[in-house]
Amino acid sequence: MADNDNQRSYAVSISLPDEQVFRNLKNAKHFAIDIGGSLAKLAYSSTLQRRTSLVSEEFSEQEGAGCIYQVSEEDEFTNRLHFVKFETRLIETCLDFIQRHLKGSPLKDKVIKATGGGAHKYRHLINSKLGVQIDKEDEMQCLIQGCNFLLQNIPDEAFSYHRHEKPEYKFQGVNHNVFPYLLVNIGSGVSLIKVDSETNFERIGGTSNGGGTFWGLGSLLTKAKTFDELLELAEKGDHREVDMLVKDIYGGEYSSIGLTGDVIASSFGKATQPLKDQESCFREEDIARSLLLSISNDIGQIACLHARMHGLTKIYFGGYFIRGHPLTMRTITFAINFWSKDEIQPLFLRHEGYLGAIGAFLRGAEENDESGSQSYTWGENYARSSGLSSSQQSSNNWKRTRSSTFDMLELDKVNARDHCPVLLDPDTYNPDTVDLTKDPDAREYWLDCFSHTVDKTKGLAIRSQANSPDVKERANKFKDSYLDRLNGLKENPCAYGSLTVRFLLDTSSHLLRDFLFTDPYSQQKQTENEHALRSLSSRLKFLDSMSDTDRPLNLARGLLAGNVFDWGAKEVVKMMESGQEFGFSEALDKVEERPWLCDYFDAWRERLNRAPHRCAVVFCDNSGADIILGLFPFVRDLLIRGTKVILCANSRPTLNDVTYNELTILVKRVSEICPIIDKAVKEHQLMPMESGQESPCLDLRLVDQSLVKAMEREKADLIVIEGMGRAIHTNFDAKFSCESLKVAILKNKWLANRLGGEMFSVIYKYENPVSEDNRDKQC
């Protein structure tokens, strides 16, 4: 009977198929575990092998005719970090599962990082099952390191909860200045930790009434046996049937001391009153809700009092008690706001339960970093990230969300990143122009737009790997997964943070990679690059024939014309696939005459008459005509003026955007045509660099660290951002401490109309932070 109960509870705790819970377990390399009194959280890294497109300058004689580079499929090995939670009492069952599914014995005689109260208790069990040695890490250190990592690296990790607002969640971005703060870790008990820096923190309080109390008392008072079952009961309950309210004592509110009639005066207070039918009066749902509110209120009040004592204005809640449960967040938020008079901000975490496991894993990763450089970090994989529950969902939907996606977190290894050093205020910078959670019309349009284009993406994915026997199966899985995500976002737009066009684009890219489509546009990009390169010489001769007065406008028009060629724009794709001739000259004809929709060109032209910029950082967009016929002539003109240029491209492929690997080859090919570019490259006046991005948009909170250092070293004084994704969907409102130029042509009719323009309206936005001119009226 006990075995059956264990199996039933295990199924509740981990309800997905095994291969979906412990993904890529057979290739796991490093493990860390956080073992609490109630729940254990496992972190492990795995090596993923997949096919990826590789550009190369090496050709056979037959292949080399007319080619600027060769595209081939190669094996790529990447690292991914996985997280899984399970009930601590089932640790032996889970260890047995891990042992059975590991490929060979990769952990034998290795060290596993462990933290939490159970790290000592279960060390011999873990050693006997997996053959590893246990290296115990301090629990508080791991919690703080994990929390700091999430706040500083994962966009929209932290959020506040607002019951009466739409949306009810307000997310923080990546915060590089998080200190000081109070971390309230709610596990079986509660610890309150004051955090002043990465290494300076102190446990300043706690309480024994935490998640274990709710689970334990709930199990005694109701028939529920699991944490999730108790939360489900509480969601259906009415605490007023059990709790004594202020109005039950005073007949209404107690206004002289600021208590409304609905405030709880005594948790379970009505249970002391004589009842006619003692057995049937108190429902289990009401009891569970009263218990949840009692514990949540007390935690909120204790946290608030400690924060006020130490002068802290931010409280982050971690552990595994909250689980994104709206009722719990609502109660804690009310308590903090009530006792602090809205002076202290309660903040919750999307991945609250994994702080200790993340910290333990990172400590192990630091020790295993043979180079000692720590030249990498981890970024969230949206294809397998967790989602928050909506307070508008039914309890059944809430239960389904809790038992499936909420407990899943996967991170991909990426180069170390930092914020762009010329952002005017990195802490308030928000890359996204529109938050779709706050704009229902825009949300409806973009979700439908991406739903209608998924078949096009699927077709490209199939053609990019036409010889693969399972390509159609994987492409269909991509389509189904993306449509399922989009449909989920229609019901719950806040599930993964602030819903933006950037997130929708990035999710598509992540899902494509998850189903082994790393660069569906590789052949298309190669063809367009080769075609555009053949026209570059005549384009440069045409520009050189112009007067100094006329050239700046023609450079700008060329930059805009090149930006038309965007395979992420539905209307443009229809035009390019219509069968009619559509080349660079036709694109030039699409560029409207001035004045443009957003027209700062006169200010830009006037700036060109003054001293040259010291160093321009240019973020490029599409392959083909965009970079070769539009951007390279623009960059060439900056070089002629004496400006050093850092030319930035994506680190990983997305849509038809140029990647860093492609850019380095294109620079060489352009150098063979243009002596000015060739000289600039040789003298290090033109430097191609990777941006650290893998998106059609641009998030300047997460820029490749090498690029950040180069910008600081060269004292960059001009930022040029090109394209709809980078300059319209993101960064349109971004403010910089140096001059900036944002250039795009609107290739989406709905968006153009939204901005007061038409299809192919122009955005040419130059801003100088030291100028006194107010040009807002022009844009």
C-alpha atoms as one frame of an Amber mdcrd trajectory, in Angstrom:
protein
   0.000   0.000   0.000   2.831   2.382   0.870   4.501   1.672  -2.485   1.277
   2.522  -4.313   0.990   5.787  -2.374   4.573   6.664  -3.255   3.935   5.982
  -6.925   0.770   8.085  -6.882   2.521  11.038  -5.194   5.468  10.743  -7.555
   3.102  10.956 -10.507   1.589  14.106  -9.015   4.975  15.688  -8.341   6.397
  14.910 -11.778   3.481  14.560 -14.113   5.211  14.865 -17.488   6.682  11.893
 -19.366  10.127  10.992 -18.062  11.980  12.158 -21.131  10.308  15.558 -20.870
  11.111  16.002 -17.175  14.736  14.811 -17.226  15.563  16.099 -20.699  18.940
  15.131 -22.207  19.779  13.232 -19.030  21.833  10.639 -20.889  24.360  13.347
 -21.805  24.483  14.998 -18.369  27.957  16.079 -17.199  27.740  18.137 -14.022
  25.146  17.979 -11.257  24.134  20.137  -8.308  21.282  19.569  -5.889  19.424
  21.631  -3.316  17.711  19.339  -0.803  15.141  20.995   1.421  12.922  19.534
   4.074   9.992  19.250   1.654  11.351  19.579  -1.873  14.581  18.796  -3.677
  15.751  20.723  -6.727  18.185  19.144  -9.167  20.374  21.074 -11.615  22.454
  19.385 -14.291  24.246  20.448 -17.449  24.131  18.359 -20.592  25.940  18.434
 -23.900  23.643  18.725 -26.903  24.750  17.564 -30.332  22.904  19.023 -33.294
  23.437  19.933 -36.923  24.143  23.568 -37.652  24.963  25.699 -40.688  28.617
  26.667 -40.985  30.005  29.278 -43.366  33.492  28.691 -44.661  35.895  30.262
 -47.157  37.190  26.852 -48.244  35.887  25.683 -51.632  36.565  22.968 -54.103
  37.284  24.327 -57.613  33.819  23.305 -58.747  32.112  24.930 -55.761  34.154
  28.108 -55.837  32.838  29.636 -59.061  30.821  32.708 -58.115  30.650  31.823
 -54.405  31.687  34.195 -51.656  31.557  31.469 -49.026  30.445  27.900 -48.640
  27.500  26.831 -46.452  27.682  23.355 -44.957  25.992  21.359 -42.235  28.273
  20.521 -39.320  27.857  18.977 -35.886  27.597  21.561 -33.140  28.038  20.821
 -29.453  26.384  23.161 -26.984  25.814  23.121 -23.248  22.412  23.424 -21.599
  21.459  23.709 -17.956  18.320  21.873 -16.784  16.306  22.098 -13.562  13.859
  19.576 -12.087  12.058  19.549  -8.722  10.622  16.630  -6.775   9.484  15.864
  -3.253  12.427  15.149  -0.954  10.844  11.941   0.343  11.091  10.574  -3.211
  14.778  11.309  -3.571  15.762   7.641  -3.750  13.247   7.002  -6.531  14.614
   9.916  -8.541  18.234   8.909  -7.971  17.410   5.429  -9.229  15.857   6.954
 -12.342  18.931   9.113 -12.942  21.283   6.190 -12.450  19.359   4.043 -14.965
  19.320   6.719 -17.659  22.841   8.112 -17.482  24.926   7.226 -20.506  27.692
   5.017 -19.144  29.033   6.224 -15.786  29.993   9.869 -16.392  29.636  10.791
 -12.717  31.635   7.991 -11.141  34.276   9.365  -8.753  33.232  12.947  -9.530
  32.057  15.625  -7.101  28.487  16.892  -6.967  27.674  20.222  -5.323  24.924
  19.957  -2.726  23.193  22.506  -0.551  20.148  22.721   1.683  19.369  20.943
   4.925  19.376  17.515   3.279  22.851  17.803   1.786  24.346  16.071   4.829
  21.409  13.784   5.553  21.387  12.206   2.076  25.066  12.324   1.206  25.610
   8.578   1.669  22.488   7.749  -0.353  23.629   9.949  -3.249  27.129   8.457
  -3.114  25.815   4.889  -3.189  23.392   5.539  -6.047  25.524   7.714  -8.348
  29.061   6.972  -7.205  29.866  10.622  -6.567  31.373  12.523  -3.682  29.298
  15.245  -2.030  30.757  18.715  -1.670  28.422  20.626   0.637  27.967  24.339
  -0.098  26.668  26.903   2.353  22.919  27.263   1.863  22.758  31.029   2.290
  25.642  31.641  -0.112  23.950  29.492  -2.749  20.597  31.252  -2.298  22.171
  34.683  -2.713  24.313  33.702  -5.693  21.310  32.105  -7.395  19.098  35.128
  -6.735  21.716  37.605  -7.950  22.261  35.561 -11.104  18.566  35.496 -11.996
  18.081  39.209 -11.345  21.152  40.202 -13.364  20.851  37.779 -16.298  17.261
  36.679 -16.897  14.933  39.340 -18.374  11.590  39.722 -16.583  12.632  37.366
 -13.801  11.254  39.611 -11.048   7.765  41.088 -10.963   5.275  42.780  -8.689
   1.655  41.694  -8.370  -1.296  44.104  -8.696  -4.680  42.516  -8.129  -6.894
  45.256  -9.543  -4.795  46.196 -12.573  -4.530  44.803 -16.075  -2.117  43.213
 -16.475  -1.807  42.068 -12.874   1.939  41.441 -13.278   4.517  44.233 -13.689
   7.911  42.876 -14.647  11.390  44.179 -13.985  14.014  43.932 -16.673  17.578
  42.799 -16.186  18.740  44.738 -13.137  22.478  45.337 -12.864  22.075  47.417
  -9.714  20.044  45.183  -7.414  21.633  45.955  -4.029  20.632  46.304  -1.280
  17.574  44.082  -0.897  15.896  41.646   1.457  15.550  38.035   0.309  12.743
  36.123   1.996  13.337  32.456   1.271  10.188  30.473   2.046  10.968  26.791
   2.228   9.817  24.472   4.979  10.611  27.411   7.263  11.451  31.011   6.404
  14.796  32.818   6.354  15.208  36.576   5.906  18.547  37.606   4.410  19.784
  41.178   4.004  21.927  41.392   0.865  24.303  44.335   0.432  26.552  43.013
  -2.352  27.610  39.826  -4.142  29.607  38.729  -1.099  28.157  40.722   1.793
  24.935  39.360   3.255  23.468  38.503   6.657  20.577  36.415   7.929  18.615
  38.921  10.004  15.565  36.890  10.928  13.177  34.076  10.156  10.183  32.079
  11.301   9.335  28.416  11.626   5.943  29.019   9.997   6.586  28.485   6.290
   5.784  26.123   3.470   6.240  23.078   5.670   3.724  24.498   8.134   1.131
  24.989   5.401   1.738  21.513   4.033   1.835  19.828   7.447  -1.180  21.527
   9.025  -3.073  21.230   5.755  -2.467  17.504   5.702  -3.826  17.240   9.264
  -6.865  19.433   8.666  -7.868  18.190   5.189  -7.586  15.060   3.086  -5.051
  16.715   0.772  -1.599  15.152   0.938   0.449  17.114  -1.607   1.310  20.791
  -1.708  -0.450  21.272  -5.039  -3.615  19.608  -3.769  -3.704  22.039  -0.848
  -3.262  25.034  -3.132  -6.052  23.739  -5.338  -8.343  23.481  -2.305  -7.398
  26.990  -1.158  -8.195  28.389  -4.592 -11.793  27.137  -4.246 -12.297  28.164
  -0.618 -13.839  31.124   1.204 -11.805  32.045   4.274 -14.629  34.202   5.655
 -16.438  31.028   6.681 -13.542  30.179   9.012 -11.775  33.453   9.838 -13.146
  36.098  12.166 -13.134  39.496  10.459 -13.052  42.982  11.963 -16.723  43.447
  11.066 -17.601  40.211  12.882 -16.355  41.840  16.092 -17.259  45.513  15.606
 -20.179  45.225  13.214 -18.244  47.132  10.569 -14.912  48.847  10.050 -12.704
  50.198  12.846 -11.893  53.435  11.062 -10.061  55.181  13.898  -7.165  52.717
  13.645  -7.427  52.195   9.875  -9.009  48.727   9.780 -11.671  47.975   7.194
 -14.399  45.499   7.998 -12.972  42.781   5.712  -9.573  42.629   7.425  -8.901
  39.327   9.222  -9.005  39.873  12.974  -8.446  36.229  13.951  -7.407  33.375
  11.671  -9.688  30.363  12.320 -11.526  32.563  14.832 -14.941  31.198  13.910
 -13.836  27.661  14.689 -14.189  28.487  18.397 -17.859  29.384  18.105 -20.584
  26.819  19.009 -22.010  25.167  15.920 -25.266  23.352  15.296 -23.697  20.940
  12.869 -20.029  20.725  13.821 -19.139  18.078  11.232 -20.570  19.715   8.129
 -19.973  23.423   8.770 -16.328  23.925   7.824 -15.401  22.853   4.329 -11.878
  21.676   3.554 -11.577  24.351   0.869 -12.329  27.108   3.412  -9.876  25.648
   5.922  -7.093  25.467   3.305  -7.700  29.048   2.216  -7.696  30.335   5.795
  -4.457  28.487   6.487  -2.789  29.859   3.341  -3.834  33.426   4.162  -2.720
  33.111   7.782   0.787  31.972   6.890   1.123  34.390   3.944  -0.006  37.362
   6.039   2.454  36.543   8.807   5.359  36.129   6.379   4.483  39.440   4.740
   4.300  41.290   8.054   7.550  39.810   9.386   9.337  40.642   6.120   8.024
  44.193   6.147   9.110  44.827   9.746  12.641  43.555   9.099  12.928  45.603
   5.901  11.898  48.777   7.754  14.317  48.064  10.591  17.214  47.866   8.094
  16.130  50.640   5.717  15.421  48.351   2.757  12.864  49.196   0.078  12.883
  45.976  -1.990  11.869  42.493  -0.835  12.322  39.473  -3.130  10.479  36.270
  -2.251  12.114  32.937  -3.079  11.677  29.316  -2.080   8.909  27.062  -3.347
   5.968  28.278  -1.315   4.510  30.850  -3.712   4.812  29.014  -7.047   3.257
  31.939  -8.914  -0.007  31.327  -7.044  -2.086  34.532  -7.396  -3.841  34.212
  -4.021  -0.542  33.875  -2.164   1.057  36.803  -3.990  -2.036  38.911  -3.430
  -1.956  38.238   0.311   1.767  38.918   0.734   1.526  42.064  -1.399  -1.393
  43.340   0.685   0.506  42.700   3.929   3.659  44.488   2.717   1.728  47.453
   1.322  -0.450  47.714   4.463   2.355  47.629   7.006   4.814  49.757   5.010
   2.212  52.256   3.776   3.362  51.450   0.213   6.964  52.432   0.946   8.402
  48.927   0.452   8.067  46.993  -2.803   7.264  43.247  -2.659   8.742  41.395
  -5.651   8.322  37.795  -6.764  10.443  35.560  -8.969   9.423  33.430 -11.928
  11.906  30.737 -10.898  11.729  31.223  -7.147  12.321  27.589  -6.254  15.676
  27.189  -7.960  17.768  29.824  -6.189  19.775  27.340  -4.123  20.237  24.876
  -6.986  21.398  27.644  -9.349  23.830  28.955  -6.741  25.255  25.492  -6.065
  25.678  24.782  -9.764  27.384  28.123 -10.405  29.829  27.520  -7.577  30.727
  24.197  -9.124  31.022  25.771 -12.562  33.470  28.355 -11.223  35.695  25.601
  -9.846  35.476  23.573 -13.080  36.380  26.552 -15.279  39.887  25.509 -16.240
  40.692  28.807 -17.956  39.608  30.798 -14.933  38.244  33.430 -17.294  34.530
  33.001 -16.582  33.991  34.173 -20.179  30.481  32.749 -20.370  27.114  32.936
 -18.691  23.697  31.322 -19.121  20.674  32.698 -20.979  17.073  31.547 -20.757
  15.858  29.109 -23.407  12.333  30.343 -24.169  11.432  27.064 -25.838  11.525
  25.311 -22.466  11.055  28.136 -19.951   8.396  28.268 -17.290   5.165  30.198
 -17.347   3.249  32.062 -14.685  -0.377  31.335 -13.919  -2.988  33.983 -14.573
  -5.237  35.037 -11.738  -8.088  34.891 -14.237  -7.637  31.169 -14.873  -9.900
  28.577 -13.373  -8.507  26.356 -10.658  -8.357  23.433 -13.069  -6.228  25.421
 -15.512  -4.083  26.615 -12.618  -3.465  23.034 -11.521  -2.522  22.006 -15.042
  -0.068  24.895 -15.329   1.538  24.110 -11.989   2.049  20.461 -12.758   3.508
  21.036 -16.205   5.449  24.058 -17.402   5.947  26.066 -14.224   8.615  23.792
 -12.808  10.702  23.722 -15.981  13.689  25.981 -16.544  16.435  25.520 -19.102
  19.382  27.814 -19.719  21.785  27.835 -22.675  25.467  28.631 -22.344  26.364
  31.965 -23.985  29.311  34.344 -24.042  29.585  36.669 -21.057  27.366  39.747
 -21.480  26.939  43.181 -19.949  24.888  46.312 -20.583  25.825  48.718 -23.351
  28.166  51.310 -21.789  26.567  54.295 -23.571  23.036  53.738 -22.315  21.986
  56.916 -20.544  20.500  54.962 -17.620  20.963  51.171 -17.749  18.653  50.615
 -14.762  15.628  52.247 -16.428  16.388  51.139 -20.004  13.622  49.006 -21.505
  14.405  47.701 -24.998  10.797  47.130 -26.038   8.703  49.917 -27.539   5.291
  48.329 -26.900   4.211  46.036 -24.069   1.546  43.853 -25.661   0.129  42.932
 -22.260  -1.047  46.555 -21.972  -2.249  46.961 -25.572  -5.034  44.460 -26.443
  -5.340  45.570 -30.081  -1.605  45.247 -30.717  -1.530  41.912 -28.876  -4.351
  40.489 -30.976  -2.720  41.670 -34.203   0.775  40.337 -33.522  -0.348  36.974
 -32.138  -2.502  36.450 -35.230   0.303  37.710 -37.472   2.809  35.182 -36.137
   0.193  32.413 -36.225  -0.407  33.054 -39.927   3.309  33.073 -40.835   4.287
  29.856 -39.043   3.618  27.733 -42.158   6.072  29.885 -44.108   8.715  29.308
 -41.447   7.976  25.594 -41.438   8.449  25.437 -45.211  11.804  27.214 -45.014
  12.922  24.845 -42.275  12.066  21.834 -44.440  13.863  23.222 -47.495  16.959
  24.043 -45.431  17.402  20.346 -44.564  15.651  18.677 -47.485  17.855  15.564
 -47.313  17.133  14.817 -43.653  14.767  11.838 -43.278  12.905  13.283 -40.269
  12.803  16.907 -41.389   9.024  17.055 -41.910   8.353  15.474 -38.534  10.584
  18.002 -36.756   9.141  20.912 -38.735   5.607  19.889 -37.794   6.625  19.649
 -34.143   8.048  23.155 -34.361   4.799  24.437 -35.851   2.639  22.693 -33.243
   4.820  23.896 -30.362   4.852  27.499 -31.567   1.110  27.604 -32.192   0.517
  26.070 -28.773   2.668  28.796 -27.208   0.848  31.535 -29.130  -2.549  30.164
 -28.125  -1.418  30.032 -24.504  -0.333  33.659 -24.697  -3.756  34.669 -25.979
  -5.231  33.294 -22.756  -2.407  34.400 -20.476  -0.227  37.120 -22.045   1.877
  37.599 -18.885   2.952  33.961 -18.682   6.592  34.560 -19.673   7.102  38.162
 -18.671   6.198  41.299 -20.602   4.739  40.130 -23.900   6.538  41.872 -26.761
   7.239  41.410 -30.448  10.829  40.634 -29.423   9.684  37.747 -27.234   7.489
  36.307 -30.010  10.368  36.447 -32.501  12.876  35.008 -30.047  10.545  32.181
 -29.030  10.240  31.152 -32.672  14.037  31.130 -33.033  14.504  29.123 -29.841
  11.914  26.549 -30.879  13.504  26.202 -34.307  16.845  25.453 -32.656  15.181
  23.084 -30.222  13.975  21.043 -33.184  17.441  21.231 -34.792  16.782  24.010
 -37.325  19.675  26.308 -36.507  19.657  28.499 -39.641  16.768  27.916 -42.062
  17.694  31.022 -44.080  21.353  30.098 -44.672  21.031  29.291 -48.392  18.793
  32.306 -48.979  21.339  34.586 -47.300  24.199  33.149 -49.334  22.366  33.716
 -52.613  21.405  37.297 -51.726  24.921  38.148 -50.516  26.458  36.915 -53.763
  23.924  38.816 -55.860  24.374  42.071 -53.942  28.165  41.862 -53.990  28.122
  41.885 -57.804  26.376  45.285 -57.722  28.544  46.915 -55.050  31.213  48.381
 -57.339  28.703  50.249 -59.513  26.841  51.456 -56.416  30.030  52.937 -54.939
  30.933  54.602 -58.262  27.476  56.176 -58.408  27.832  57.582 -54.882  31.365
  58.858 -55.565  30.088  60.760 -58.604  27.828  62.861 -56.412  28.598  66.178
 -54.805  29.282  66.431 -51.083  25.911  68.133 -50.757  23.884  65.368 -52.424
  25.771  62.315 -51.178  24.430  62.209 -47.571  20.797  61.968 -48.706  21.610
  59.270 -51.260  23.520  57.313 -48.626  20.485  57.569 -46.364  18.115  56.483
 -49.144  20.399  53.553 -49.945  20.449  52.522 -46.300  16.646  52.584 -46.264
  16.311  50.768 -49.599  18.569  47.962 -48.414  16.466  47.595 -45.290  13.442
  46.705 -47.433  14.892  43.214 -47.990  13.601  41.600 -44.822  12.309  38.020
 -44.880  10.670  38.631 -41.530   8.220  41.131 -43.091   5.144  39.379 -44.494
   4.212  42.058 -47.065   7.794  42.246 -48.406   8.027  38.470 -48.716   4.881
  38.463 -50.878   6.459  41.117 -53.097   9.769  39.269 -53.463   8.018  35.970
 -54.217   5.538  37.463 -56.717   7.750  36.569 -59.678   8.235  40.200 -60.685
  11.680  41.755 -60.750  12.419  43.349 -57.386  15.992  44.444 -56.850  17.833
  47.303 -55.207  16.695  49.901 -57.748  13.060  48.888 -57.222  13.575  49.154
 -53.475  14.983  52.674 -53.937  11.763  53.581 -55.728   9.813  52.442 -52.648
  11.594  54.959 -50.394   9.232  57.915 -50.033  10.271  61.475 -50.712  10.984
  63.788 -47.794   9.643  64.922 -45.420   9.598  61.471 -43.882   7.314  60.181
 -41.151  10.110  60.625 -38.612  12.561  63.034 -40.192  15.729  64.107 -38.373
  17.810  64.010 -41.556  18.526  67.747 -41.640  19.990  67.570 -38.140  22.115
  64.565 -39.190  23.364  66.323 -42.339  24.226  69.421 -40.322  26.165  67.220
 -37.858  28.236  65.824 -40.733  29.543  69.328 -41.404  31.281  69.356 -38.040
  34.200  67.343 -36.633  34.046  63.597 -37.311  32.923  61.166 -34.679  35.625
  59.339 -32.775  34.073  55.849 -32.996  30.725  54.697 -34.388  29.133  51.437
 -33.266  26.853  50.161 -36.040  24.377  47.329 -35.471  23.581  45.770 -38.838
  20.388  43.987 -39.830  19.731  41.839 -42.906  22.048  39.995 -45.257  22.188
  40.726 -48.979  21.334  44.171 -50.317  20.786  45.560 -46.827  24.319  45.154
 -45.536  26.230  45.183 -48.832  24.503  47.915 -50.872  22.988  49.911 -48.020
  25.159  49.656 -44.922  28.691  49.219 -46.309  28.512  52.460 -48.363  27.221
  54.270 -45.249  30.063  52.831 -43.140  32.569  53.661 -45.890  31.523  57.306
 -45.736  32.081  57.386 -41.972  35.557  55.906 -42.502  36.362  58.538 -45.138
  35.452  61.198 -42.579  37.990  59.706 -40.168  35.584  57.842 -37.890  36.564
  54.443 -36.560  33.715  51.923 -36.991  32.792  48.857 -34.948  30.424  46.844
 -37.148  28.273  44.502 -35.053  26.363  41.399 -36.131  24.388  38.724 -34.325
  26.284  35.948 -32.586  23.727  33.346 -33.703  21.457  33.134 -36.756  17.863
  34.327 -36.854  15.705  35.001 -39.925  17.879  36.457 -42.721  19.921  38.639
 -40.367  23.651  38.616 -40.968  25.711  36.711 -38.403  29.185  37.529 -37.147
  30.720  34.560 -38.992  29.120  35.709 -42.241  30.118  39.315 -41.569  33.827
  38.517 -41.244  33.782  36.906 -44.691  31.686  39.699 -46.212  34.161  42.284
 -44.923  36.949  40.432 -46.738  34.958  40.248 -49.973  34.011  43.934 -49.815
  37.670  44.777 -49.111  38.596  43.122 -52.403  36.255  45.540 -54.182  36.760
  48.729 -52.148  40.296  49.972 -51.308  38.912  52.263 -48.592  37.354  49.341
 -46.730  40.492  47.272 -47.292  42.721  49.978 -45.816  40.393  50.486 -42.845
  40.414  46.773 -42.024  44.204  46.533 -42.212  44.613  49.606 -39.994  41.960
  48.382 -37.546  39.730  51.341 -38.305  36.923  48.926 -39.260  36.376  46.175
 -36.735  33.673  43.498 -37.179  32.467  42.191 -33.816  29.681  39.983 -32.514
  26.894  41.642 -30.560  26.036  38.736 -28.257  22.496  38.738 -29.718  20.522
  35.967 -31.384  17.399  37.960 -32.175  15.990  40.175 -34.961  15.618  42.730
 -32.157  18.302  44.302 -29.964  18.476  44.104 -26.184  21.251  46.431 -25.052
  21.125  45.050 -21.512  22.809  41.878 -22.768  25.685  42.816 -25.067  28.736
  40.637 -25.659  31.353  41.563 -23.083  34.115  41.892 -25.682  32.022  44.452
 -27.537  31.372  46.367 -24.313  35.110  46.546 -23.628  35.823  47.689 -27.193
  33.216  50.465 -26.932  34.774  51.656 -23.684  38.323  51.419 -25.052  37.496
  53.321 -28.253  35.278  55.845 -26.416  32.339  55.323 -28.771  30.422  58.542
 -29.418  27.872  57.409 -32.038  25.418  54.500 -32.048  23.740  53.519 -35.329
  20.839  51.059 -35.118  19.241  49.805 -38.313  16.065  47.894 -39.062  12.497
  47.510 -37.808  13.331  44.918 -35.188  16.276  46.786 -33.676  15.148  50.396
 -34.150  11.321  50.231 -34.034  10.167  47.178 -32.074  13.088  47.812 -29.743
  15.173  50.896 -28.884  12.928  53.481 -30.533  12.679  55.279 -27.196  16.146
  54.314 -25.924  18.255  57.181 -24.613  22.049  57.251 -24.911  24.837  59.287
 -23.379  26.245  59.793 -26.896  24.768  60.596 -30.296  22.477  58.011 -31.862
  20.933  57.345 -35.253  17.978  54.972 -35.637  17.042  54.078 -39.205  14.255
  51.861 -40.513  11.684  51.595 -43.246   8.254  50.395 -42.137   7.455  47.108
 -43.877   4.328  46.226 -41.943   1.171  48.034 -43.016  -0.595  47.675 -39.660
   2.391  49.056 -37.754   2.873  51.887 -40.260  -0.757  52.925 -39.850  -0.403
  52.658 -36.065   2.476  55.153 -36.238   0.551  57.512 -38.505   2.252  56.500
 -41.741   1.885  54.193 -44.716   3.670  51.136 -46.027   7.364  52.026 -46.589
   7.204  55.148 -44.427  10.638  56.175 -43.179  12.053  56.473 -39.677  15.286
  58.495 -39.590  15.813  59.519 -35.988  19.022  61.318 -35.035  19.479  62.420
 -31.428  22.292  64.321 -29.745  22.074  64.365 -25.924  23.941  67.680 -25.690
  21.650  69.461 -28.146  19.030  71.813 -26.762  16.711  71.268 -29.732  13.375
  69.647 -29.015  12.622  67.513 -32.031   9.837  65.387 -30.565   7.357  67.087
 -32.902   9.157  65.527 -35.887   8.581  61.937 -34.798
